[in-house]
Amino acid sequence: MHTTFGDLTIHEPLVTKTLWDKVQKQLIAPPKKWHKKKFPFKTLCICGSCGGSVTAEEKYKKLKYGGYNKYVYYHCGRSVDYDCDEPYITEEDLIKQLLAHINAGNVKIHKIKIAKKLRADIERFHKLRSEVLHQEYLSGNLGEIENSAVKSDDEQMAINYLKHVLKTGSSDDRREALGVIRTKFVLKNREIKLDSEIK
């Protein structure tokens, strides 16, 4: 049904104003919360093809008998070249390669910073032991002895601790540990290479 006013024809609406408003509210998508998820290895390297930053994403694979496996993939963020075809690398492979570089002595680390973090973790362990497990320090001074054994110039101890955090630490622990690495890496053909190897 419609009404005509001269050259102007007004059609009767197909839906009510109330229904229209309701539908419009449903169509408004909430804004995406970018960078909410923390991926510790995003700052470790740059893309070897275009020089852009590296980003990460999670993928889930449904298991045959229920549940899901989570996988994290790192790849070019395509901020420099939208068509960059640098392939992804899994977080698992990235960690293995980083550990191999550390074992080969290719990685420069800030020894004082890592020694501080190690001391803090030892203190945290002692607090847990005394407050939760109700176990006192052995011989009364074990904490002091252990902390004094952590020397800023003990490179092997620092490296062992760094490898431990990279293998078993939380996302936050790993990101903090990566802050002590002074070596620059490049992601190229699913390999993290030293910046000096690319140039």
C-alpha positions in Angstrom: 0.0 0.0 0.0 1.2 3.5 -0.8 0.2 7.1 -0.8 0.9 9.6 -3.6 1.7 13.3 -3.1 2.2 14.8 -6.5 5.3 13.3 -8.0 6.3 11.7 -4.6 5.1 8.2 -3.6 5.4 7.1 0.0 5.3 3.3 0.5 4.1 1.8 3.8 7.1 0.3 5.7 7.5 -3.5 5.6 8.6 -3.6 9.3 7.7 -1.5 12.3 10.1 1.2 13.6 10.6 -0.8 16.8 11.7 -3.9 14.8 13.9 -1.8 12.6 15.7 -0.3 15.6 16.1 -3.8 17.2 17.7 -5.2 14.1 20.1 -2.2 13.8 21.3 -2.8 17.3 22.1 -6.4 16.5 24.0 -5.4 13.4 26.4 -3.2 15.3 29.5 -5.4 16.0 31.5 -4.7 19.2 34.9 -3.1 18.5 37.7 -5.7 18.3 40.2 -5.6 21.1 43.5 -5.6 19.3 46.6 -6.8 21.0 44.7 -8.3 23.9 46.5 -11.7 23.6 50.1 -11.7 24.6 52.6 -13.5 22.3 56.1 -13.3 23.8 58.1 -13.9 20.7 56.6 -11.1 18.5 59.5 -8.8 19.3 62.3 -11.4 18.8 62.7 -10.9 15.1 61.6 -9.0 12.0 60.4 -10.4 8.7 63.3 -11.5 6.5 61.5 -10.7 3.2 60.1 -7.2 3.8 61.7 -6.0 7.0 58.3 -5.6 8.7 57.3 -6.7 12.2 56.3 -10.2 13.1 52.9 -11.0 14.6 51.2 -14.2 15.9 47.9 -15.9 16.0 46.3 -19.0 17.7 44.7 -21.8 15.8 42.7 -24.7 17.3 42.5 -28.2 16.0 39.6 -30.4 17.1 40.7 -33.7 18.5 39.0 -37.0 17.4 37.8 -37.9 20.9 36.9 -34.4 22.0 38.8 -31.3 23.1 41.2 -29.1 21.2 44.9 -28.7 20.6 46.1 -25.1 20.5 48.9 -24.0 18.1 50.6 -20.6 17.9 52.0 -19.4 14.6 54.3 -16.5 14.0 54.4 -14.7 10.6 54.9 -11.4 8.9 52.5 -8.8 10.1 52.4 -7.4 6.5 52.7 -3.8 7.8 55.4 -3.0 5.2 54.3 -5.2 2.3 50.7 -6.4 2.4 51.5 -9.1 -0.2 54.5 -10.4 1.7 54.5 -14.2 1.3 57.0 -15.1 4.1 55.7 -18.4 5.5 54.7 -18.9 9.1 56.7 -20.7 11.9 55.1 -22.5 14.8 56.0 -21.3 18.3 57.4 -24.7 19.1 59.8 -24.6 16.2 60.8 -21.0 17.0 61.7 -21.9 20.6 63.7 -24.9 19.4 65.7 -22.8 17.0 66.2 -20.1 19.6 67.5 -22.6 22.1 69.9 -24.0 19.4 71.3 -20.5 18.8 71.7 -20.1 22.6 73.5 -23.5 22.8 75.8 -22.5 19.9 76.8 -19.4 21.7 75.3 -17.1 19.1 73.1 -15.1 21.5 74.3 -12.1 23.5 72.5 -11.7 26.8 72.4 -9.0 29.5 73.9 -11.1 32.4 73.1 -8.6 35.2 69.4 -8.5 34.2 69.0 -12.2 34.0 70.9 -12.7 37.3 68.4 -10.3 39.0 65.4 -12.2 37.6 67.0 -15.5 38.8 67.4 -14.0 42.3 63.8 -12.9 42.3 62.6 -16.3 41.3 64.6 -18.0 44.1 63.0 -15.5 46.6 59.6 -16.3 45.2 60.3 -20.1 45.6 61.3 -19.6 49.3 58.2 -17.6 50.0 56.1 -20.3 48.5 57.9 -22.9 50.5 57.6 -21.1 53.8 54.1 -19.6 53.4 52.3 -22.4 51.6 54.2 -25.6 52.4 55.2 -24.3 55.9 58.8 -25.4 55.4 61.5 -23.2 56.8 64.9 -22.5 55.2 67.3 -25.4 55.9 70.0 -24.4 58.3 68.3 -21.0 58.7 70.3 -19.3 55.9 69.7 -21.4 52.8 68.1 -18.5 50.9 71.1 -16.3 51.5 73.5 -19.0 50.4 71.5 -19.7 47.2 71.2 -16.0 46.4 74.9 -15.4 46.9 75.6 -18.3 44.5 73.9 -16.3 41.8 76.7 -14.2 40.4 76.2 -11.5 37.8 79.2 -12.7 35.9 78.3 -16.4 35.8 77.4 -16.7 32.1 76.6 -20.4 32.2 74.1 -20.0 35.1 72.4 -17.1 33.3 72.2 -19.1 30.0 70.8 -22.2 31.8 68.2 -20.1 33.6 67.2 -18.3 30.3 66.8 -21.7 28.5 64.6 -23.0 31.4 62.3 -19.9 31.2 62.0 -20.2 27.4 61.1 -23.9 27.7 58.7 -23.9 30.7 57.9 -20.3 31.6 54.5 -18.5 31.3 53.9 -16.1 28.4 54.8 -13.1 30.7 58.0 -14.9 32.0 59.1 -15.6 28.5 58.5 -12.0 27.4 60.5 -10.7 30.3 63.3 -13.2 29.7 63.5 -12.2 26.0 64.2 -8.6 27.2 67.7 -9.8 28.2 68.6 -11.0 24.7 70.6 -8.4 22.8 70.9 -10.3 19.6 68.7 -9.4 16.6 67.0 -12.1 14.6 65.3 -12.3 11.2 62.5 -14.7 10.3 63.3 -16.1 6.8 61.8 -19.3 5.3 60.6 -20.7 8.7 64.0 -20.1 10.2 65.2 -17.5 12.7 68.6 -16.4 11.6 71.0 -13.9 13.0 70.6 -10.5 11.5 74.3 -10.6 10.5 73.7 -13.8 8.5 71.2 -12.1 6.3 73.1 -9.0 5.4 
